[in-house]
């Protein structure tokens, strides 16, 4: 299965995690990784399965590298009905009111234009005991397996 990992980052943590996921899945899949700042709405080909990794910044906002993508998507209002994606969020529960809102906003934005989300959005808590990759790598395997299963299922 062709997989495209897109990440939105402020400090580089989402980028590092996206690269870890890319390396983890590369043995069995054709995988590419890109910063959302380098992606335009017209680049969203429905063929690959998308894994979106995003942090939250400030008062529940998208990280800086995801903001231009979100604005371009809202301006273009594309039909994303063939696109399939899953979202992993990075956040810190010390910010209770805005915990992981950035990744949630990206999920809502993609789904709002018709893309289909696979699995629940998984979130990592920087104040918790787990390392992001300890959650993200099994999550990536599981949502990719689900996407593969659904792709092979009769309509």
Secondary structure, DSSP 8 states (H G I E B T S, - for coil): -EEEEEEE-SSSHHHHHHHHHHHHHTTTSEEEEEEGGG--GGG--SSSEEEEEEEEETTTEE-HHHHHHHHHHHHH----TT-EEEEEEEE-TTSGGGTTHHHHHHHHHHHHTT-EE-S--EEEETTSSS-HHHHHHHHHHHHHHHHHHHHHS--
